[in-house]
Amino acid sequence: MSVSLLNSEADVFILKLNLIILKLLGLAPVSFNITKSTLNESGRSVTCKISLPGIIYNICLIIFSCILVYISLPELYNTEYINKTPLTQTIDVTLALIGNIVAVMVIVIFSCQCKLVVSIFNKLFHIETNFSKLLNTSKNRRKKYPSILFFWTNIFYCIYVALVHIGALHNDFISLFALTFPTTVCGCLITQYSLVATLVEDKFKRLNQALLKLLTIVQTSACSERTILSRLFAIKKQRFSLCELTAKISQFFGLPLLFTITYFSGALIYATHLVVRQFIILLEPNRPLTLNTLAFILLITMPIISLCILVTRINIEMDKTADIVRKLMMQFRDYEIIKSELQDFFLELLHPSVQFTAYNVFSLDCSLLYSIFSAVATYLVILAQVPDEPCTGSHEGHYGCSGGSNVTL
């Protein structure tokens, strides 16, 4: 199938590079076969299929991470760092354990449901081809995907976290892996979903643009009634296929996102508590620790904010479709057949078939941000009332370590 998403060698290179990174993290147990299209010189023929070596690699990655986490947790618990308290000590180890469990569960889900992953990608490429042929809205389109920025930001952040912990942990690779692995996997999972959501948003925009073109047709009387009906049928068919694909995407990513966002919310509460504790409770802020914590807060909130904004924009585009169809019904009120089809289409739109949720537990639109920030504020008040006396033996000789683990789980 010829896909206009890959119009140049640069697009192919970016796709392959992102795929390699996702494979290393266990988030892409698939392979892509990309060849030049025989029908379109600028397009590419893309086929996705299950990768058996990718599944084997995921199994080895799960076993390897479980062994390293089992070894590293006692070391994390006994590590000395500045202003160490029983509360921070307990939360450090608990978040490290929960984070690695979440990361392993995400990789297990991707490995067990790799057929659904293949189906989603093939359906996405197939819809892109049909959009180009039937709707004719992709000519000379070059779309930049801002979520790629967040994807690479996560990668650079992981390098930054690794450098910080190499100094703090004295090249302790086991503890370094246990601290950075869950953050990397969970962050890239959210950005991966954001990338897919960006493509879905673009499809709904193009559907609305195709419907708006029908308004210009009736104003100029450029096409016959039969031509308008055929275009309307094509748009309805593509929208039905797009809704089916979106439902599959929401179904697949729902459970991993439930675990990931729950874990990130807990880490965000704790990281915010550390910053408040430095400035308000201790009144002796440690500048490197504070900057590291603020960077962590920024980097775990950016992917979540990006995802929530994208989902909200998709919902807006889906609501726009009903408004456009209502305008078309007014414009084509003198055409009984077209008006009847538009009425049926409008009734279908009144019953939304797509909802972006985390396994039907909470919605992934901007209302999620309000819930997260409300939870952060609530638990900050609770944590501020917990006795927080330093542990005996803690000293200022180590910056980071568990202080680093405080903010890089």
C-alpha positions in Angstrom: 0.0 0.0 0.0 1.3 3.4 -0.9 1.5 5.7 2.0 1.8 9.5 1.7 3.1 9.7 5.3 6.5 8.6 3.9 7.1 11.0 1.1 10.9 11.1 1.4 13.9 9.2 2.5 14.0 11.4 5.7 10.6 10.2 6.7 11.6 6.6 6.2 14.8 7.2 8.2 12.8 8.8 11.1 10.4 5.9 11.2 13.1 3.4 11.3 15.1 5.2 14.0 12.0 5.6 16.2 11.2 1.9 15.6 14.7 0.9 16.8 14.3 2.9 20.0 10.9 1.4 20.7 12.2 -2.1 20.1 15.0 -1.6 22.5 12.4 -0.6 25.1 10.2 -3.5 24.3 7.4 -1.4 22.9 7.5 -2.6 19.3 7.7 -6.3 18.8 6.9 -5.8 15.1 8.8 -5.2 11.9 8.1 -2.9 8.9 8.7 -3.8 5.3 9.1 -0.4 3.5 9.5 -0.4 -0.3 9.0 2.2 -3.1 5.5 2.2 -4.4 4.9 1.1 -8.0 1.8 3.4 -8.2 3.3 6.5 -6.7 6.9 7.6 -7.1 6.9 9.7 -4.0 5.0 7.2 -1.8 6.1 4.1 0.0 4.6 0.7 0.4 4.5 -0.2 4.0 3.6 -3.6 5.6 3.7 -4.3 9.3 4.1 -7.9 10.7 4.9 -9.7 13.9 8.6 -10.0 14.7 9.5 -13.2 16.4 13.0 -11.9 17.4 11.3 -8.9 18.9 9.1 -11.1 21.1 12.1 -13.2 22.2 14.0 -10.0 23.0 11.1 -8.8 25.1 11.1 -12.0 27.1 14.8 -11.6 27.8 14.3 -8.0 28.7 11.6 -8.9 31.2 13.8 -11.6 32.9 16.8 -9.3 32.9 15.0 -6.4 34.4 13.3 -8.5 37.1 16.7 -9.9 38.2 18.3 -6.5 38.3 15.5 -5.0 40.3 15.6 -7.8 42.8 19.3 -7.2 43.3 19.1 -3.4 43.4 16.2 -2.8 45.9 18.2 -3.6 49.0 21.0 -1.4 47.8 18.6 1.5 47.2 17.1 1.1 50.6 20.5 1.3 52.3 22.0 4.1 50.2 22.9 7.3 52.1 22.0 10.8 50.8 21.4 14.3 52.0 18.4 14.8 54.3 17.4 11.2 54.2 14.3 10.4 56.3 12.3 7.2 56.9 9.5 8.6 54.7 11.8 9.4 51.7 13.6 6.1 52.1 10.3 4.1 52.1 8.8 6.0 49.2 12.0 5.8 47.1 12.1 2.0 47.3 8.3 1.7 46.8 8.2 3.8 43.7 11.2 2.0 42.3 9.5 -1.3 42.8 6.1 -0.1 41.4 7.7 1.6 38.5 9.6 -1.5 37.4 6.4 -3.7 37.8 4.5 -1.2 35.6 7.3 -1.3 33.0 7.3 -5.1 32.9 3.6 -5.2 32.7 3.6 -2.8 29.7 6.1 -4.9 27.9 4.1 -8.1 28.6 1.0 -6.5 27.2 2.8 -5.4 24.0 4.2 -8.9 23.6 1.0 -10.7 24.2 -1.1 -8.4 22.0 1.4 -8.0 19.2 -1.3 -9.1 16.7 -3.4 -6.2 17.7 -0.4 -3.9 17.3 0.1 -5.2 13.7 -3.6 -4.8 13.0 -3.6 -1.2 14.2 -0.5 -0.1 12.1 -1.7 -1.9 8.9 -5.2 -0.4 9.3 -3.6 3.1 9.8 -1.6 2.7 6.6 -4.6 1.4 4.8 -6.7 4.3 5.8 -4.0 6.7 4.8 -4.0 5.2 1.3 -7.8 5.4 1.0 -7.8 9.0 2.1 -5.4 9.8 -0.6 -7.4 8.0 -3.3 -11.0 8.8 -2.3 -10.9 12.1 -0.5 -8.0 13.6 -2.5 -7.0 15.8 0.5 -3.4 14.8 0.9 -1.7 16.4 -2.1 1.4 18.3 -1.1 0.7 17.8 2.5 3.7 17.9 4.8 2.7 17.6 8.4 5.1 18.1 11.3 4.3 16.0 14.3 5.1 17.9 17.5 4.9 14.7 19.6 8.2 13.6 18.0 9.7 16.4 20.0 8.4 14.9 23.2 9.6 11.5 22.1 13.2 12.7 21.7 13.0 14.8 24.8 12.3 11.6 26.7 15.4 10.0 25.1 17.6 13.0 26.0 16.2 13.1 29.5 17.1 9.4 30.0 20.7 10.2 29.0 20.7 13.1 31.4 19.3 10.9 34.2 22.0 8.3 33.5 24.7 10.9 33.7 23.4 12.2 37.0 23.2 8.8 38.5 26.6 7.6 37.2 28.1 10.3 39.4 25.8 9.8 42.3 25.9 6.0 42.3 29.6 5.6 41.6 28.9 3.7 38.3 26.5 1.3 40.0 24.8 0.0 36.8 22.3 -2.2 38.6 20.8 0.7 40.6 21.1 2.9 37.6 19.0 0.5 35.5 16.4 0.1 38.2 15.9 3.8 38.5 15.9 4.9 34.8 14.2 1.9 33.1 10.6 2.5 34.3 10.7 6.2 33.6 12.0 5.6 30.1 9.5 2.9 29.2 6.5 4.8 30.6 7.5 8.1 29.1 8.0 6.7 25.7 4.7 4.7 25.9 2.8 8.0 26.4 4.7 9.7 23.6 4.1 6.7 21.3 0.4 7.0 22.0 0.6 10.8 21.3 2.2 10.1 17.9 -0.6 7.8 17.0 -3.2 10.3 18.3 -1.7 13.0 16.1 -2.2 10.8 13.0 -5.8 10.2 14.1 -6.4 13.9 14.6 -5.1 14.6 11.1 -7.5 12.1 9.6 -10.5 13.7 11.3 -9.4 17.1 10.2 -9.2 15.9 6.6 -12.6 14.3 6.8 -14.1 17.7 8.0 -12.3 19.4 5.1 -13.8 17.0 2.6 -17.2 17.7 4.1 -16.7 21.4 3.8 -15.8 21.0 0.2 -19.4 19.8 -0.4 -20.6 23.2 0.8 -18.5 25.0 -1.9 -19.8 22.5 -4.5 -23.5 23.3 -3.8 -22.7 27.0 -3.9 -21.0 26.8 -7.3 -23.2 24.0 -8.7 -20.0 22.3 -9.9 -21.2 18.7 -9.6 -24.3 16.6 -10.1 -26.4 15.1 -7.4 -24.9 11.7 -8.2 -21.4 12.9 -7.8 -22.2 14.6 -4.4 -23.8 11.3 -3.2 -20.7 9.3 -4.2 -18.4 11.7 -2.3 -20.7 11.6 0.7 -20.7 7.8 0.7 -16.9 7.8 0.5 -16.6 10.2 3.4 -19.0 8.2 5.6 -17.1 5.0 4.8 -13.8 6.4 5.7 -15.1 7.9 8.9 -16.6 4.5 9.9 -13.2 2.9 9.2 -11.4 5.7 11.2 -13.8 5.2 14.2 -13.1 1.5 14.1 -9.3 2.1 14.1 -9.6 4.7 16.9 -11.6 2.2 19.0 -8.9 -0.4 18.6 -6.2 2.1 19.5 -8.1 3.1 22.7 -8.7 -0.5 23.6 -5.0 -1.5 23.2 -3.4 1.4 25.0 -6.1 1.7 27.7 -4.6 -0.7 30.2 -0.9 0.3 29.8 -1.9 3.9 30.1 -3.9 3.2 33.3 -0.8 1.7 34.9 1.6 4.4 33.5 -0.4 7.5 34.4 -1.1 6.1 37.9 2.6 5.5 38.4 3.6 8.9 37.0 1.0 10.6 39.2 2.5 9.1 42.3 6.0 10.0 41.2 4.8 13.6 40.5 3.3 13.9 43.9 6.5 12.7 45.5 8.8 14.9 43.4 6.7 17.9 44.1 6.8 17.1 47.8 10.6 17.0 47.6 10.7 20.5 46.1 8.3 21.9 48.6 10.2 20.2 51.4 13.5 21.8 50.2 12.2 25.4 50.2 9.5 25.4 52.9 10.3 22.7 55.5 14.1 22.5 55.5 14.7 26.1 54.3 18.0 24.8 53.0 17.5 24.0 49.3 20.1 21.8 47.7 20.5 23.4 44.3 21.6 20.3 42.2 18.9 18.2 43.8 16.2 20.8 43.3 17.1 21.4 39.7 17.1 17.6 39.1 13.7 17.3 40.7 12.3 20.2 38.7 13.6 18.7 35.5 12.0 15.4 36.4 8.6 17.1 37.1 8.8 18.9 33.7 9.7 15.8 31.8 7.0 13.5 33.2 4.3 16.2 32.9 5.1 17.2 29.3 4.1 13.8 27.7 0.9 13.7 29.8 0.0 17.3 28.9 0.7 16.6 25.2 -1.5 13.5 25.2 -4.4 15.3 27.0 -4.3 18.2 24.6 -4.3 15.9 21.5 -7.2 13.9 22.8 -9.2 17.1 23.5 -8.4 18.3 20.0 -9.6 15.0 18.5 -12.9 15.3 20.4 -13.3 18.8 19.1 -12.7 17.7 15.5 -15.3 14.9 16.0 -17.8 17.4 17.3 -17.1 19.7 14.3 -18.3 16.9 12.0 -21.9 17.1 13.4 -21.9 20.9 12.9 -20.7 20.6 9.3 -23.4 18.0 8.5 -26.0 20.2 10.1 -25.0 23.0 7.7 -25.0 20.6 4.8 -28.6 19.6 5.6 -29.6 23.2 5.3 -27.8 23.7 2.0 -29.2 20.5 0.5 -32.7 20.8 1.8 -34.0 20.8 -1.8 -32.3 17.5 -2.6 -34.4 14.8 -1.0 -32.0 11.9 -1.5 -28.9 13.8 -0.3 -30.9 15.3 2.6 -32.0 11.8 3.7 -28.4 10.5 3.7 -27.3 13.5 5.6 -30.0 13.0 8.2 -28.9 9.4 8.7 -25.3 10.5 9.0 -26.3 13.1 11.5 -28.1 10.5 13.7 -25.0 8.4 13.7 -22.9 11.3 14.9 -25.3 11.9 17.8 -24.1 8.6 19.3 -20.3 8.9 19.7 -18.7 5.5 19.2 -15.2 6.6 20.2 -14.0 7.5 23.7 -10.4 7.9 24.7 -10.1 6.4 28.2 -7.6 4.6 30.3 -9.4 1.3 30.4 -12.7 3.1 31.1 -11.4 4.3 34.5 -10.7 7.9 33.6 -10.9 10.0 30.4 -7.6 11.1 28.7 -8.8 14.6 27.8 -7.8 17.8 29.6 -10.0 17.0 32.5 -7.3 14.4 33.5 -4.9 17.3 34.1 -7.2 18.8 36.6 -7.6 15.5 38.4 -3.8 15.0 38.6 -3.1 18.5 39.8 -5.9 18.2 42.4 -4.4 14.9 43.6 -1.0 16.5 43.9 -2.3 19.4 46.0 -4.2 17.0 48.2 -1.4 14.6 48.9 1.1 17.5 49.4 -1.0 18.6 52.4 -1.1 15.0 53.7 2.7 14.5 53.3 3.4 17.9 55.0 1.8 16.6 58.2 3.8 13.3 58.3 6.8 13.4 60.7 9.9 13.7 58.6 13.0 13.5 60.9 16.3 12.6 59.2 17.7 9.1 59.5 20.7 8.6 61.7 23.8 8.2 59.6 22.6 10.3 56.7 25.1 12.9 55.6 25.9 15.4 53.0 28.7 13.5 51.4 26.3 12.1 48.8 24.2 14.2 46.6 21.6 12.2 44.7 21.6 8.4 44.9 18.3 7.9 46.6 18.1 11.7 46.3 18.5 11.0 42.6 16.2 8.1 42.9 13.7 10.5 44.5 13.3 12.1 41.1 14.2 9.5 38.5 11.9 6.6 39.3 
